[in-house]
Amino acid sequence: MTLLLLVGVGWLSMRTVLLLSQVSRHSSEAQLGRTFQQELRDRGLIDAPPHS
C-alpha cells in the first residue's frame, strides 16, 4: 500500500514538473515570436495589427 502511494505521489510530481517546464518554454518562445513580429513590423515587411 505504501509503495502504491509513493508511486502515485512520484507520478503526480513528475507530471507537475513536466507541465511547469512546458509553460516556461512556451513563454520564452512566445516572447521570441513577439519580438520577431515587431522586428518585421519595424522593417515594414508585415502590416501592424489593427488597434481595437
SVG drawing of the C-alpha trace seen along z (x, -y; Angstrom):
<svg xmlns="http://www.w3.org/2000/svg" viewBox="-12 -51 26 53">
<polyline fill="none" stroke="black" stroke-width="0.4" points="0.0,0.0 2.8,-2.4 4.5,-1.5 1.3,-2.4 1.1,-5.7 4.8,-6.5 4.3,-5.7 1.2,-7.9 3.0,-10.8 6.0,-10.4 3.8,-10.3 2.0,-13.5 5.2,-15.3 6.8,-14.3 3.6,-15.4 3.8,-18.8 7.5,-19.3 6.9,-18.5 3.9,-20.8 5.8,-23.7 8.8,-23.1 6.4,-23.3 4.8,-26.5 8.3,-28.0 9.5,-27.0 6.3,-28.3 6.6,-31.7 10.2,-32.2 9.2,-31.0 6.1,-33.3 8.3,-36.3 10.8,-35.4 7.9,-35.3 6.5,-38.7 10.0,-40.2 10.4,-38.8 7.0,-40.1 7.8,-43.5 11.1,-43.5 9.2,-42.6 6.7,-45.4 9.6,-47.9 11.1,-47.0 7.7,-47.3 7.5,-43.7 4.2,-43.0 1.2,-45.2 0.7,-46.3 -2.2,-44.6 -5.5,-46.6 -5.9,-48.6 -9.2,-47.9"/>
</svg>
